[in-house]
Amino acid sequence: MDRPDLHVCIATGQNLANLIPAVQLGAREVVILETVAMRPSAERLKVALKARGIAVRRQPFDDTSPEAIVDAAQHIAYELGEAPLILNATGGHKLMTLALTKEMQDLAGDNLHLLYCETRYDRIDWLRPQAVTEPMANLLKLDDILLAQGYRMQTRGERDVQWCADADQRGSLTRELGDGANKLARFFGTLNSLADKALNEPNGPFRPRQEFQFAPGGRNADLLRDAEKHGLLNWDGDSEIVFAHADAARYFRGGWLEELVWLKLRSLKPADSAINLVIESVDGKSPNELDAAIVHRNRLLIVECKAKRFGRDPSKDADHIYKLAQLAQQTGGLMGRGLLLSARPVSDELRARARDHQVDVLAAEQVNDLVPYLKRWMSP
């Protein structure tokens, strides 16, 4: 069935339910009905729609009383007349949608197409002219979701050609680190600490020469030899190592986890993704650095890569989980989710707290389960 290209929607705190149908159905123009409380959300939706080349008009809607709601619904119905249009009834409250449907139906008749966007179930439900269900297309990109939620990217985070080439060249080492995360957990902590000392940030000079308390042996020694083959460090076979450069130290401080995510995403091919990006809210609040952001099926997954050990300060650990959960919801809405990817083990208590805040955890040996996890998250 041909659908009208004029859309009317009601501003809501969950903008994706209004954005997805407009993009999927090829809207030419969207009229956003906004109550006083929903003005900020309407502005965010407008920005996201205009970025897609869709014309937007914001229309005030008085919902202060039943009488005001009816008057506002009549006004918008008379203004739009008998023109074919789509009313997206997902936003607003029941009185608003009932009044709008009645007034528009009285004027437009069969020209009124009425839908409800079920983001939880990946579908668009049509109520008029006939009751049918349409699957939701996998169409939103990272920019779409961020703009709809009031954020924008300072840096995209694709990384330059050299970063990608370096990550690809040492991919075997990165995968080895991921596969051996459980057995190497304690050594990760030592390497992380030495790399941190070498970087001497934020203002100190780079100090590449560092020393273990004891000469590494066994699997740890094998790892250092492999790292030396990849030009990341020099090891004398005893207790001293020399990081080849600052980026090599950053790799061992936790950058390898970001590279692992990048390597896995390259084969999975989600709808959109970015590594090590910086986002900021449009109202000018402090920027946020994200290790990875992945979009698929119009959902956003924020990945936090952690190489340092949890458990030293339970209150800080809990705050870390809370901030990740909050950021995932603020940037992805109801469908946003957070994933903590930790090279080192985490406590049962922290896992329980993460579950309570809808944050998933892959830690230690579970790092090797990253691909199955992402496949499940990407699947319908």
Number of C-alpha atoms within 10 A of each C-alpha: 4 5 15 18 16 20 25 26 25 25 30 24 20 19 26 25 22 27 23 23 21 24 17 14 16 16 24 15 18 25 20 25 24 24 20 12 12 17 19 16 19 26 19 20 29 25 17 23 24 13 13 15 12 17 15 20 12 19 18 14 22 19 21 10 10 13 11 14 20 19 18 21 25 19 15 19 21 13 10 17 14 17 16 18 23 25 24 25 23 22 21 19 12 11 14 21 19 14 18 23 19 15 20 24 18 15 17 18 16 14 18 22 23 22 22 19 24 14 20 10 10 16 16 22 17 18 14 17 14 10 10 11 14 11 11 19 16 16 15 21 19 23 17 23 26 23 23 27 25 21 22 21 19 14 14 16 19 14 13 8 9 9 13 14 11 12 21 16 12 19 18 14 19 23 18 15 22 23 17 18 23 19 15 19 21 16 16 23 18 16 19 21 16 23 27 18 18 23 22 15 10 6 7 10 10 17 18 21 17 16 14 13 9 9 13 17 12 7 13 16 15 12 18 19 18 17 20 17 13 15 14 22 20 18 18 10 13 14 13 16 19 20 26 15 16 16 15 20 27 17 18 23 25 21 20 24 25 21 25 24 21 22 17 14 19 10 9 13 12 17 17 18 23 20 21 20 19 18 19 18 19 15 8 8 9 9 15 14 17 19 21 22 20 22 25 20 21 25 24 27 24 25 25 22 23 19 23 18 17 17 15 8 8 13 9 12 16 17 11 15 26 18 13 23 24 19 18 24 20 17 25 26 21 17 17 22 25 26 22 22 22 25 31 25 20 17 12 9 12 17 19 14 16 22 14 13 17 20 24 20 22 21 25 22 19 20 25 21 13 17 15 10 15 16 12 9 14 19 8 8
